[in-house]
Amino acid sequence: MQNSGFKRRGWDRPLPCARDDGVMTTVPRFSPAMTAILFAVAGSVVFSVNDMAIKWLSGDYALHQVILTRAIIGMVFLFGVMTVLRVPYRSLMTTRPKGHLLRVFFVVISNVTYFLGLAALPLADAVAISFVSPLMLTVLSVVVLGERVGPRRWAAVGVGLLGVLIMFRPGVGVFEPAAALVLISAICYAATNLMTRAMKATESAFSLQFYVQCGFIVVCTLMGLTVGDGRFAGSDNASLAFLFRGWVWPATADWPAFLASGVAVSVGGLMIGQAYRLGEAGLVAPFEYVSVPIAVFWGLVIFGTLPDSWGWLGIALIMGAGLYTIWREARVR
């Protein structure tokens, strides 16, 4: 990356460092492609901490309380990072409020449905199903952008959806509504990526993250004022219980999980957003799949769970189809 001509609007510049005389300078970094890959891998690892923390909290707190607390912590952390890196606050101003509003809508729906599903599913299963999003991105590119997709990519979409159906637990004859929630989340996440790609030329990683956190704060505050008293609580369904549970003051032992979630979603969001700003989607997207083995690790270490035989088969189909779709799209482009 060049040391001149970069903008002070995001992390699309060399990282600052202090010389012995206290003057801020810059250090040469990796190529834009390698930087994007590193951001994607690191962001995926950090995001996995958020998933683990929220699943940990889902048994005792309401979803909107957890996300509101996370958003406030994330907003404070975001401004802290901007201050340290001397990113001017005016960079948060935008001329595309409608674009941000639509993107925030998709992000909020994606998060809510994903975490509701996460409350009832093993961590690795939920993460694996969420990675059907590259396949959904293929479908949306046809419907929204009018792109042409060949038979091999359609075949990959079919294989990936077969993997999702297997993750619905057909072996025990029970339909998992929670898996359907994660599938909805994947569709909304794909729409979010479309919006990110459409806005990356004018919006910084900081502004994208800022407006998302604002959306979470507004939506979760309204949810808290409406159902935060627990009037609809008491469901035996893990997802519904997570949604309608009354607000309570967090126990001291749970504050580290809240803090980890807030910092992880802020840092991870900045890293993933910057990865897609610096690199092509076909280059960046495969490296997000590092989240799947990490989710298996967290599931085993923290929750004592591992995917069963059906789960491993579904994971293999989803990951294989998703990675092929990304590779094929990059090759065609």
GIVENRA-V29513 format. One record per residue. RES is the residue in one letter. OMEGA is omega in degrees with one decimal (NA if undefined). D_FIRST is the distance of its C-alpha to the first C-alpha in whole Angstrom. Layout:
BEGIN
RES&OMEGA&D_FIRST  RES&OMEGA&D_FIRST
END
This chain:
BEGIN
M&-177.2&0  Q&-179.1&4  N&178.9&7  S&176.6&9  G&-179.6&10  F&-176.8&9  K&178.2&12  R&-176.6&14  R&-177.7&15  G&-179.3&14  W&177.1&11  D&-178.7&9  R&176.0&7  P&-178.9&7  L&180.0&10  P&172.3&13  C&-176.4&16  A&173.1&19  R&-179.7&20  D&-179.4&24  D&176.3&25  G&-178.9&23  V&179.8&21  M&176.7&18  T&-179.9&14  T&177.4&11  V&178.7&10  P&-179.4&7  R&179.6&6  F&174.8&7  S&178.8&6  P&-179.1&6  A&179.5&10  M&177.4&10  T&178.6&9  A&179.3&11  I&-179.9&14  L&177.1&14  F&-178.7&14  A&-179.8&17  V&-179.0&19  A&179.3&19  G&178.6&20  S&177.8&23  V&-179.1&24  V&179.0&24  F&-179.6&26  S&176.4&28  V&177.4&30  N&179.3&30  D&-179.1&32  M&-178.0&34  A&-178.3&35  I&175.5&36  K&178.5&38  W&-176.5&40  L&-171.9&41  S&-179.1&42  G&-174.0&45  D&-174.1&46  Y&177.3&44  A&-178.7&44  L&-176.5&41  H&175.4&40  Q&180.0&41  V&-177.0&38  I&177.8&36  L&178.4&37  T&178.3&36  R&-177.7&33  A&179.1&32  I&177.7&33  I&179.9&31  G&179.3&28  M&177.7&28  V&-179.8&29  F&-179.9&26  L&179.0&24  F&177.2&25  G&178.4&25  V&178.5&21  M&178.9&20  T&-179.3&23  V&-178.3&21  L&179.2&17  R&173.9&19  V&-176.7&18  P&-179.2&21  Y&179.2&24  R&177.9&24  S&177.7&21  L&177.1&23  M&-177.5&25  T&173.0&26  T&-177.2&27  R&-178.2&28  P&179.8&30  K&177.3&32  G&177.9&29  H&-179.4&28  L&179.2&32  L&179.3&32  R&177.9&29  V&178.2&30  F&179.9&34  F&-179.0&32  V&-178.7&30  V&178.7&33  I&179.6&36  S&-179.3&33  N&-176.9&33  V&-178.5&37  T&-179.8&38  Y&-176.7&36  F&172.9&37  L&176.0&41  G&-179.3&40  L&-179.1&39  A&-175.1&42  A&-176.9&44  L&168.7&42  P&-174.4&41  L&-177.5&37  A&179.6&36  D&-178.7&38  A&179.6&37  V&-179.1&33  A&-180.0&34  I&-179.0&36  S&-178.5&33  F&167.3&30  V&-176.7&33  S&175.3&30  P&177.2&28  L&177.3&32  M&177.5&33  L&175.9&29  T&179.8&31  V&-178.9&34  L&179.5&33  S&176.6&31  V&-175.3&34  V&-173.2&36  V&-174.1&34  L&179.4&31  G&179.7&34  E&177.9&32  R&-179.0&34  V&-177.7&34  G&-176.3&36  P&-178.8&38  R&177.7&36  R&175.2&34  W&177.1&37  A&177.3&38  A&176.4&35  V&179.1&36  G&178.7&40  V&179.3&39  G&178.1&37  L&173.6&39  L&176.0&42  G&177.4&40  V&178.8&40  L&178.0&44  I&178.5&44  M&177.7&42  F&175.3&45  R&177.6&47  P&-176.8&50  G&-180.0&51  V&176.3&53  G&-178.8&54  V&176.0&52  F&-179.8&50  E&177.1&47  P&179.7&46  A&177.9&44  A&177.3&42  A&177.3&42  L&179.3&41  V&176.8&37  L&175.2&38  I&178.5&38  S&-179.3&35  A&178.3&33  I&179.9&34  C&177.4&33  Y&176.3&29  A&176.9&29  A&176.6&30  T&179.2&27  N&175.7&24  L&179.3&25  M&179.2&25  T&179.3&22  R&-179.3&21  A&-174.3&23  M&-170.5&22  K&-177.6&18  A&-175.3&17  T&-174.8&19  E&178.6&19  S&175.9&17  A&-179.9&17  F&-178.8&19  S&177.2&22  L&-179.6&22  Q&-178.0&23  F&-176.4&25  Y&174.5&27  V&179.2&28  Q&175.8&29  C&178.6&31  G&177.9&33  F&-177.9&34  I&-179.0&35  V&-176.1&38  V&-176.8&39  C&175.0&39  T&177.9&41  L&177.0&43  M&180.0&44  G&179.4&45  L&-176.3&47  T&-174.0&49  V&-176.6&49  G&178.9&48  D&176.7&52  G&-177.2&52  R&-179.9&55  F&-177.6&54  A&174.8&53  G&-179.5&55  S&175.6&54  D&178.2&54  N&-175.1&51  A&-178.8&48  S&179.8&45  L&177.5&48  A&178.8&49  F&-176.7&45  L&-170.3&45  F&178.4&48  R&179.1&49  G&179.2&50  W&174.8&47  V&177.7&48  W&-175.9&47  P&174.6&44  A&-178.9&46  T&-178.0&44  A&-177.9&43  D&-178.7&41  W&175.8&39  P&178.3&36  A&176.1&36  F&-179.1&36  L&179.4&33  A&179.5&31  S&-178.4&31  G&-180.0&30  V&-177.1&27  A&-177.5&26  V&178.3&26  S&-179.8&24  V&179.6&21  G&178.8&22  G&177.4&22  L&-177.0&18  M&-179.8&17  I&177.9&18  G&179.6&18  Q&177.8&14  A&-178.7&14  Y&175.7&16  R&-176.2&14  L&-175.5&10  G&175.7&12  E&-178.5&16  A&180.0&19  G&176.9&20  L&-171.5&17  V&-169.7&17  A&-178.5&21  P&-175.8&22  F&173.8&21  E&-178.5&23  Y&174.2&26  V&178.8&25  S&-176.0&27  V&177.2&30  P&177.9&31  I&177.6&30  A&175.6&33  V&178.7&35  F&179.2&34  W&-179.9&35  G&-179.6&38  L&-173.2&40  V&-174.2&39  I&-172.6&39  F&177.9&42  G&-179.2&43  T&173.4&43  L&175.6&42  P&174.6&42  D&-176.0&45  S&176.4&45  W&-179.9&45  G&179.0&42  W&178.7&40  L&178.5&41  G&178.1&40  I&-179.3&36  A&-179.1&36  L&-178.7&37  I&-179.1&35  M&179.7&32  G&-179.4&33  A&-180.0&33  G&-179.9&30  L&177.2&28  Y&-179.7&29  T&179.7&29  I&179.4&25  W&-178.2&25  R&179.4&28  E&179.2&26  A&-178.7&22  R&179.8&25  V&-179.0&26  R&NA&23
END
